Amino acid sequence: MCGIVGLFLKDKTLEPKLGAMLSDMLVIMTDRGPDSAGIAIYGAPSDGRAKITVQSAKPAVDFAGLEALLKPVDASVTVELKSTHAVIETDATQSAAVRDLLAEQRPDVRVMGSGDSVEIYKEVGLPKDVVARFGIREMGGTHGIGHTRMATESAVTTLGAHPFSTGADQCLVHNGSLSNHNNLRRELVREGMSFETQNDSEVAAAYLTAEMAKGKDLGQALTSALDDLDGFFTFVVGTKSGFGVVRDPIACKPAVMAETDQYIAFGSEYRALVNLPGIEDARVWEPEPATVYFWDHEKAA
């Protein structure tokens, strides 16, 4: 049992409040998963710039002198420290070189996510503590997803927490259990994907990344997942400009959605949505089994 939340903003005036709104939604879901928590926040991308969110169990050691270390690769690089995480902002053309140097010189640092707009923060602990640790309430953005975890089949670790990100500006949160993840993992490894954990949710994220690499958009990739993934699942997925939801054909994992002129929201339970502005006038529904819901800021919502 885990808790999932997601928020896709239509109204730009709400963007400064995205972090606060998502935080409230996630904290309400604490009893669905007190082991660990995480949030992905999508902000407006900066032309020619890229972000790399990293994590360390020893931030005082691994983040010391980090900006100076990376300057020879990109003189414009900046590093913003946030507790056990840091956000590295670099010239997009040097992003791969920065990651290579990071892996060589700081091998204990783990990349949580990267891309033009996403920042991902996740740690072991209660949602309220994770939210406070990283200052999520003060963050703005266009859309975001969150997860609070109750581990059932793998260890409670930072890397095992959600969201899982396996591609640029892509991430996934999951409630459920996949039965064919080991076979899928082997296939994806043969296709060149790599994995940090044994978590089935990371396999789901990698599957979607691989499908989108073939030219599919998020909606099309989620449609393919209904044929290729076995088990019980509710996925909420973010991309640079998109937000998607899908449930397996049996749909035994709880889910509710709401839409107004200002936003589209997802929660594992309705109580996650009750503090959203205008929720009393929202169209509220339970997402149908085996049905893909997909919105994109670059397309008609």
N, C-alpha and C positions, 0 to 999 in steps of 0.2 A: 504494500500500500504506500503510495507516494502522493504528493500534492503538486499540481501543475497550475500555473497561471500564465496568461499572455495578454498583451494589450497592443493594439494597432491603432494609432491615432490618425484621425481624419482632420481634426481641428488643430491647426498650428498653434493656437493660443494655449493649448494644453501641453505642448512639448516641454516647457520648463518644469512641469509637474510630473513627467513620466516616471522618474525614479521614485518619487514619494507615493504615487498611485500603485505602482508595482510592488513596492515594499509592503504597503498595507495589505495588499492582496495575498502576498506570500506569507506574511506573519500569521494571518488568519488560518492558513493551512498547516500550521505547525504540528498539530496532532496527527496529521497524515504522514509526517516524516520528520522526526526530531534529530536524525543522525547527522545530516549535512544539508547544505543549501547552496543555491547558486542563482545568479541572474546574468542575463545577457542584455546589454543596453545598446541600441543602435542609434547613433547620432548622425547629424548631417556630415557627409564626407567632405574633406578639404581637398581641393584640386591638387593632385600630384603628391599627396601625403598618404602614408599608410600607418596603421597602428598594430602593435604586437603586445598582447597582454601576457605577462609571464608571472610565474609563481615560484616561490622557494620556501622550503622548510627552514632555511637558515638565511633569512633576508639580510641580517646585519653583515653576514659574510659575502653572500652572493651578489647583493646589490651595491656593496661598497665600491665606489669608483666605476660603476657600470657605464655611466655616460661618457666618462673619459676613455674607457676601453673601446667604446664604439665610435668615437669621433673620427679616427683615421679612416673608417669606412664611409661615414657620412658626417660631414662637419655640421650639418643642420640637425642632427639627432637630438632629441630631448628625452629625458626619463622622469616620469612622475611616480613617486613611491606611494603606495597605498598598503600599509601593513605588510602582509606576506606576498602581495602582488605589486607589480610595477607595469606601467603603460609606457612602452617605447614608441615614440613617434618619429618616423623617418621618411626620407624621400622614397616614394614608391618604387623607383628604379633600383634602390639599394636595399630593399626589404629582405630579399633572399640572402644577400651578402651579410647583412646584419644578423640574420638568423644563423648563418653558418658560423660566424665568429662567436656568437653566443654559445652555440653547441660545443665549440672547440674550447673556449676559455671558461665557460661557466656550465659544465656538464650536468650539474644538479638542478639547474633552472629548467622549468617545464613551461612550454608554451600552452596557454589556456585557449587562446584564439587569436586570429589575425585577420586583417583586411582593411578596407577603406574606412569602415564606420563602426565596427563592433568592438565592444569591450566586454570581457567575461570575467566575472568574479565568483569564486566558489571555494568553500572551505567546510571542514567538519565543524559541527556545532548547530545550535538553534538558529532558525531564520532571523530572529531579532538581533542576535549577536553578529551574524554574518553581514546583515544589512548595515548595522552600525559600524562595524569594523572598516568597511570600504566606503562609507559615506554615500551609499546608494540613493538615499532620499534627496540629496542635493543635486543629483544628476538629471539632465534633460535628455531628450531624444525623440525619435519618431515612432519607435516601436520596441518591444522587448518581451522576453519570456523568462520564466523563473521556475524553480523546482525545489521542493523540499523532500528529502529522501528517507525512506525506511528500508534499509538494506535487507534483502532476503536471500540472495545467492552469491554475493561477493562482499569483500571487506569494506569497512567504513574508512575510506581514505579520501584525501583531497582529489586525487585523480579519478576516483570512482564516483565522485559527485557529478551532478548535471549542472549546466548544459554540457553536452559533448560537441566539440567542434573539430571537423575533419577536413574542412575546406575553407577558403577565404570567405569571410562574412557569412558563413553557414554554421548553424548550431541547432541542436535538437534536445528536447526534454521528453521523457517517456515514463508512462505508468503502465506496467504490465511485465510480461515475460515472453521472450521469443524462444521457440523450440528448435529452430534450425539455424541458430546464430553461429554454431561451430562450422557447419558446412559453408555458410556464407562467408565467414571470416577467411577460410582457406581459399575460396574463389577470389575474394577481394585482394588477398595477399599476392596471389598469382597475377593480378592485374596491376600490382605496384602499390597498393595501399599498405600503410603501416598502422600499428595499434599500440596504445600505451597501457591498456588494461585488458582484463578478461570479461569486462562488462558487456552484456548483450546490447545495451543501448548504444555503445560506441560502434558496434557493428551496424546498427540501423542508421546512425549518422553517416558512416562511411559508405553505406549502400546508396544513400541519397546523393552524396557527393559524387560518387562514381556515375550515377545516372545523369546528374546534371552536367558532368563533364562530357557526356555524349551529346549534349545539345538540348536536353529537356529543360523546361522551366520547373519550378518547384511543384506546381500543380501536377504536371505530367509525371514527375518522379514519384510523387506520393501515390498516384494512380498505379504505377508499376509496382510499388511496394505491396499493394493489396494482393497481387498475384504471387510475389516472390518471398514475402515474409510470412512465416507461420507462427501462430501463438496468439496471445492476448495483448493488445497494445492500444494505447492512445498516444499519439504523437502531436506535439506542437513544435513547429519548426520555424526558424527565422533565416532569412537571407538579407542581402544588402538593402533591398527595397520591399521584400515580401514577407508574408506571414501565412502559414498553412496549418491546417488541422486535419487529422484523419483518425478514424477508429477502425479496428478490425471488424470482420463481418458479424461476430457475435456481440461485440460492444458491451462486455460485462464491466468494464472499468468506467466509473462515473465521469460525466462531463456535462458542462452547461456553457452556452454562449449567449452573448447579448450584443445588440447593435443599436446605436443611435446615430444621429448626424455627426457626432463628435468622435466616436471610436467604435472598434470591435473588440470585445473582451472575451476571454476564455477562463474558466475556473473548473477545477475538479468538482467543486460544489458551489451552489449559488451563493453561499455566505461569503465566498471570496470576492463577490462582485457588489455587495450591498452598499459599500461606501463610495462607489463610483458616481460622478455627477450625472444626474438625470436618469439613474438606473430605473426609477419608478415608471418612466415613460419608454423604456427600451423594449425592443422586440427581443424576447428571451426564448430560447429553444434548446432542446437537447440535440446535439449533432447526430445525424443518422449513421447507422452502421455502414461500413464500406463506402463511405461518401467523402469525397475530398472537398474541403473548404479552403479557398485560396484567395488572398488579396495581395495587391502589389501597388505601391505608391507610383510606380511608373506606368501603370495601366489603370483602367477604370476600376474603382473599388466596388 
